[in-house]
Amino acid sequence: MEQKNYTKHFIILSVLLAVLFFVNISLGSVSIPFKDILNSLFGGVVSKESWETIILNFRLPKAITAILVGSGLSVAGLLMQTLFRNPLAGPFVLGISSGSSLGVAVLILGSSVFGGFLLSSSISNWSLPIAASLGALLVLSAVIIAANKVRNTMSILIIGLMFGSLTSAIISVLAYFSEAEQIQQYLFWSFGSLGNLSWKELSIFFGFYIVGLLGTFFIIKPLNSYLLGENYAKSLGINIKKSRNIILVITSILTGVITAFSGPIAFIGLAIPHIARLLFTSSNHKILLPASAILGAIILLICDCIAQLPTSEFTLPINAITSLFGAPVVIWLLVKKKKIFI
């Protein structure tokens, strides 16, 4: 009976996700009839060639990006909350996002500090993701080394937070010596964006996303055992150090590639796992992982629809919408439920 109820939940959420996907594609500064949108997506005849270009090269990649980012951050957040048994843990606690921000800051703001060594004028579509990826890889390497040196999992959480504080301090120093135009450019990147990816960039993004997501299927048993503590996990024969490193690597892959291509996007990774637990009333990660992924994609699609301000040519920062829309929802759910499981 329990499984049947969950099946019903997943069917409803999947239908809602499909509806929001088409709604998201239909919104934008250019009004396009829904019939032409369907024709464009399914190989039919579109009234205007420009409409087909807008849909296939701009709106469709953005909607797919929203799904990947929302689901990826939600899964990463669930992994961190389970590993650290902390409801306030999110995908950014390891400092991976801060590492990506540092890489971008060095690229954009570094020319003022390092002179001609770095030139912000050389920034291209690929340079920002590459710089962010290198920064994330640097922090990931440091976290993995630290994780193998300490026995207490909570120590890794503290180390990740310290890496985040360290990179924030370096970024502040770079910003202090930078020009206003460079600071503004970095600030715009930090707002987060879903609409800057070409199909080629999206394909690379999707490749890393799939690797990270598939990896979660091999750690469902360790994740479930971590809920009752590391001693219980050891009693089940779980290799704590190995499973912990796998969880850290998967989280880093998802968080790193998302931050590299879309910037740091708040709220989703922290709040969606809680919403999944409240809606599904389950602690089994076989249920929670797909539930968090679908809910994350749905919420970010909704936030992106709001950010586009229908009938307006302006687009609000996605970071602002995720926090404004999401935080009150989570507060309401927590107050109504009184208690949340972790």
C-alpha positions, 0 to 999 in steps of 0.5 A: 500500500505504501509503495502504491501511494508513492507511485501515485506521488511520482506520477503526479509530480512527473505530470506536473514537471511536464506541464511546467516544462512546456509553460516555461518554454512558452514564457518570454519577452516574445509572445509565441503561440502554443501551437507553434511551440509544439510544432517547433519541438516535434518537427512541425511547421512554425509560422516564423523562422525567428520563433523556431530559433528562439525556442530551440536555441534559447528557451529549450536549453534554458528549460533543460538547464533548470531541470538539471540544476534543480534536480542536481542541487537537490540530490547533492543537498540530500547527500550532505544532510544525510552524511552529516546528519545535519538539517542545515547542510547543503550542497555548498557546505564543502566549499566547492561552490566557494572554490568555483567562485574563487576561480571566477573571481581570479579570472574577472577580478584578478587583472587588477591585482596581477596586472597583465597576467590576467585580462578580463577582456579575454573572458569568453563563454568557456573561460568562466566555466573552466575557471569555476571548474578549476577552482572547484577541483582545487577545493575538492582535492583539499577536502578529499585529502582532509577527509582521509586525515580525519575520522570524525565526519563532522570535522569534514563539515567544519573544514568545508566551512573554513574553506568557504570562509577562506575563499570568501576572504580572498575574493574580498581582497580581489574585489577591493583592488578591482574596478567597478566594472569588474566587480559588477561583472562578477556580481552578475555571475554570482546572481546565477543564470539558467539561460547562458548555455549553448547546446554544446555547453549543455551537452558537457554539463549533462555528461557530468550531471549523469555521472554524478546522478548514476553514482547515487544508485550505488550508495543507497545502502550506505546512505540509509545506514548513515541515518542511524550513525557511523557505528550502525553503518560499520555494523552492517559492513559499510566501509565508512571511509570509502563510502564517505569519499564516494558521497563527497565526490558525487556531491562535488561533481554535481555542485561543481558542474552546476556552479561552473555553468549556472553560477551559485544558486541558493535555497534549492539544495538546502530546502528541497530534501526537507520538502521531499521528506515531508511530502513522502514521509519516508527516510528510504533514499530509494524514495528520497533521491528521485523525489528530491530530484523531481521536486528540485526540477519542479521548484526551479522551473516555477522560480524561473517562470516567475523570474521571467516576469511574463509579458516583460522583457526583463529577467530577475536574478534566479537567486533572488527568486529561489530565496524569496519564493522558497524560504516562506514555503519551507518555513510554512511546511516546518511550522505545520509539520512541527518536526522534521526528520533527519 
